[in-house]
Amino acid sequence: MSSFTSIILAIMTFILSITAQFNTVTVKEEKSDFQPVLRFTVCSDTHVETFGDTPSGRIQKMLQLAYNKAEECETYNTLDAAMFCGDVTDNGTNFQFYSFASAVKSVIKDETQFLAIVAKSHDSYQGKTSRDIITEMTGVPADWHYNINGYHFIGVSTSPNEGENYSREQIEWLDGEISKAVAEDPEKPVFVTHHEHVSDTVYGSAEGEWGINVFSEVLEKYPQVVHFSGHSHYPLNDPRSITQDSFTCIGTGAIKYMEFTVDGESRIHPDNYNKAGQFWLVEVDKDSNIRLRGYSTVSRALLCEYVLKNPAKEENKTYSSDSLESSTAPAFSQNAEIGVTKVGNKATVKIPAAKSTDGKIVFLYRVYSYDKNGEIIDSQWYINNYWMKPEYESVKITVKAVKGGHIEAVAENAYGMQSAPLTAEV
């Protein structure tokens, strides 16, 4: 890094460090018996556009909240690493990389290893220089392998070659590095990241969405792998964002904004989709059990929590794609009613919030409109804002309606299981 660049970055970092001091984070939670020996944050898709922008502020809040949680722990109060899983910038310009790095460095402490990768997506508009500049910003290679407190962390950035996401050399390198980590201790998880989801694993990775299969054959060889990925922006607190089949896959949500698939339609951006940022705070205990806590950087609320028994052992993979679907439908309160306001040939339906019956999310609300013969003439849905706190107290959905017909409204979970309907005459 040139001396001029170093000076500019130092000035930007200093200015942001002053603003960060005013973002005090205090979010008390119940004490836990979980005793970590390793702690790190994971996020992706920060999409920093300029110095001190909204994503920069969310990065600062993420790290501050993580340090706050570490300080609350009586047995281990260190944040060992901060991992950024690609699309750290919005257009891959030098200034955006400097802005991203200054946001991180304004808060990060010497105890915390700064780990970041770049993607052949938003980070790579300048081609292979994105790999060079991320090394400048973080002080680590674009493809890296670190042992932190006895646990291996491996990251793969996009290929330096034009026209390919990842090279054959990178695939072989990843295979070799995981093999070394497993040979050292096959009873420990190995933390791996590249930007995109592995195809057909977590929410957002299905065909035509945000998954790739470049590394599938390698990763499937190693049940010890815990793979973090982004790219889709699909919420991390959706239960479909974690699966444990041949290895463990975990979606990271996004810092910048949220995205969804409903009824096979992908890349949906509902109301308030950009008023949220999410990250994982990950802890590992001496027996390699993993606690995952998903947080909002906006409300600073705890969104979800999982405790995974040591995933290096096959018998501990309890979040398989099959087992996750053993959930129960949401329910409305006993006295809940819907309100229907008809204007012309349309009706606006006000639906009160439903409650989860299994601790998982209420994904969306649907309204069905029937004519006087009981035939459906329209149906519409509205996504619940489960990716942030607080959730909606009620939602409104407008459908076509006819006099003499009736309306039904249901709440639906992530697996399409619907509540008993609330009904009203038109």
Salt bridges, closest charged atoms under 4 A:
GLU29 OE2 - LYS69 NZ 3.30
GLU29 OE1 - ARG293 NH1 3.27
ASP45 OD1 - HIS47 NE2 3.40
ASP45 OD1 - HIS195 NE2 3.77
ASP45 OD1 - HIS233 NE2 3.17
GLU49 OE2 - LYS256 NZ 2.89
GLU71 OE2 - LYS109 NZ 3.68
GLU72 OE1 - LYS69 NZ 3.41
GLU74 OE2 - LYS31 NZ 2.78
ASP87 OD2 - HIS47 NE2 3.88
ASP87 OD2 - HIS195 NE2 3.10
ASP90 OD1 - HIS47 ND1 3.00
ASP90 OD1 - HIS122 ND1 3.59
ASP143 OD1 - ARG131 NH1 3.30
ASP175 OD2 - LYS221 NZ 2.85
GLU177 OE1 - HIS145 ND1 2.69
GLU177 OE2 - LYS180 NZ 3.08
GLU184 OE2 - HIS152 NE2 3.12
GLU187 OE1 - LYS313 NZ 3.89
GLU196 OE1 - HIS194 ND1 3.46
ASP238 OD2 - ARG240 NH2 2.82
GLU259 OE1 - HIS269 NE2 2.67
ASP263 OD1 - ARG366 NH2 2.77
GLU283 OE2 - ARG39 NE 2.72
GLU283 OE1 - ARG291 NH2 2.74
GLU283 OE2 - ARG293 NH2 3.11
ASP287 OD2 - LYS286 NZ 3.37
GLU305 OE2 - ARG291 NH1 3.67
GLU391 OE2 - LYS389 NZ 3.63
GLU408 OE2 - HIS406 NE2 3.88
GLU412 OE1 - ARG366 NE 2.66
